[in-house]
């Protein structure tokens, strides 16, 4: 069994961290929780890994209740928190042996599960964990989370602060881990990583905005998006937001993403408006919808 979450709510004094969260993750699925910092992702992970108790609602992980069966869950899941939390004064090998011992196993017993990752850090097995690079710390943490062969793997923003090459390698590793039948729940603030999941839940301010496949979420966005650029981005955003026909305006890399409320929108009208607002080197062109565009629309 995978994960079942029903009407989970969590409050911290006057802050509603989670509000009636419900979703299901199928066994063997790679499910993404996508949202910015402060959306409630870490709080939800801590509830599902039995580190926190929700104020309301129920949840099961691998068929076990997160409150009544917390001991069984702790033996059935692997958890990689967002912040590197291994023993930095222990070597790579000492950390692995320590976590294997806690779960009553050995590195050799489940070596097949971690070997593709471990071979990359084995040359540094005698190096203290605190002296590893960001990418190597990430691989070591993943090995420690897998060493007892969990049924469900929780990864809380595992690629934050990691270079693009290591990020790509990490997601390739996740796909191979998924092929071994392990259910994976991963959270990330990076919208481009959403497309690598089987299904995703977009979350903001403790609420689920939408749950679907990445392809379906993009397909449901019906407005045409335009990339707009000019000599002064700040002045451009200000002018676009003041434009009476704007539907949405937000920065997107070197461009500003713009959508118009009119069905018969002509970019020439916008071009002339921007020129009248003392903007130059204006460029307006159609662009493809991304997960981030869908998220910004839902979060409005």
Order of alpha helices (4+ residues) and beta strands (2+ residues): beta-beta-beta-alpha-beta-beta-alpha-beta-alpha-alpha-alpha-beta-alpha-beta-beta-beta-alpha-beta-alpha-beta-beta-alpha-beta-alpha
